[in-house]
């Protein structure tokens, strides 16, 4: 009888480990924005939530380098409040989720505080000198 109980416990543990609570749904992203709308190096903007799952944050990292992150937090993204925001609109350095208090580096989306273990979902960018293209 104890072997059956042990088997059931192990099986239920395996099944529960297969659940991916940190899954951010895949969504088609392909849009362009005039790069001057983003601002100078070190600034960022929010897109509306028509892009990505909950919108996208675009950060002007370097002279010709832009980074685009999904605003959905990588920790428990199914929560309606799991949305990251820039810590400062003028010169952001962090992305913060007020729901779970996770904090991410704006340079690469790496989590460094809070329960999030996965980095933010990042979209590809291409800058042609005038337009910034964001896509997946």
N, C-alpha and C positions, 0 to 999 in steps of 0.2 A: 504493500500500500504506500509506503514512503517513497518508493521509486516512481510511482505514478505522480505523486504530489511534487516531487523534485522535477520531473519532466514537465509538468504543467507550469511550474514557476519559471523554469528556464525558457520554455517556449513563449510564455507571455512577456518575459524580459526581452527576448529577441524581437518579437513583434513590436513592442513599444519603442525599442531603439530604432526601428525602421521608420517611425513617424518623423517627418521633417518639419518641426515647428518653426523653423527659420527660413522656410521657403518663400521667396518673393516671386510672385507670378511673372512669367515672361510676357512682355508686351512689346509690340512693334514700335520702334522709335526711329524716326528719320525726319529731321527738320533742319532748317538753316536760320541763322540769326545774324544780323549785322554786328560784327564784333565790337564796334564802338558803343553799342548799347550795354555792353558788359562793364565797361569802365577800364581803368588802367590796371597795371600789374598789382596784384594783391587784393583786388576787389572781386565781388561775386554777385550773382543775381539768382532769383527764383524764376522758374518758368511756371506756367499755369499747370494744373493737374491734367490737362489734356495730353501731356507728354509723360510717358512712364506710367507708374502706378499712382503715385501721389505728387507728381511733378518732379522737376529736376533742378539741382543746384549746379550752376556753371561757375567755375572759379578760374580767374585769369592768373595762372601760376607764374608764367615767365613771359618774356617779350612776345614770343609766338606760340606759347603753350597754354592750352586750356584743358581743364578737367571737368567732366560732367558726372555727377553722382545722382542716383535715385534718392529721393527724399524719404523713402520708406526705410525705417530702421531695420538692421539685420537681426535684431533680437525681437522675437515674437511679432513679426510683421503683420499678423492677422488682426492685431489690435488697431482700432480706428485712430487711436492717438499716437501710434508708432511712426511719427514723422519728425525728421531731423530739421533743425534750423541753424543758420549761421549764428555764432555767438555775438557777432558785431557786423552791422550792415556796411560800415565804411571800410574796415580792415579786418575781415574775419580770419581767425586762426583755428577755430574749432567748429565742429558740427555737433549739436546737442539734441538729444531726444528727451523732451520734457516728460514723456510717459514713463520710461524706465531709467532715466538719468544716465544713459550711456553717452560717452563722448568719443568723438572720432577726430583724427587729425585731418585738416582740410587738404593737406599736401597729397595724401594718398588714400584717405578713407579708413585708415587703420584704427581699430578701437583701442583706447588706452585707459578707460575708466568706465565702470558700470558693468552690467551683466553681459553685454554683447561680446561675443568671441570672434565673430566673422566681420570682415571689412564691409563697408558699404558697397552696394552694387554700382559698378562704374560702366559708363557708356563710352564708346569710342568718339573721338573728335578729330576733325580735320579743318585746319585754318588755311584758306587760300589767299590771305592778304586783305580781304574785305569781309567775307562771310565765314562764320564758324558753322560747320556741319556737325550735328550730333546724331549718332546712329548706333544700332547694334547689329 
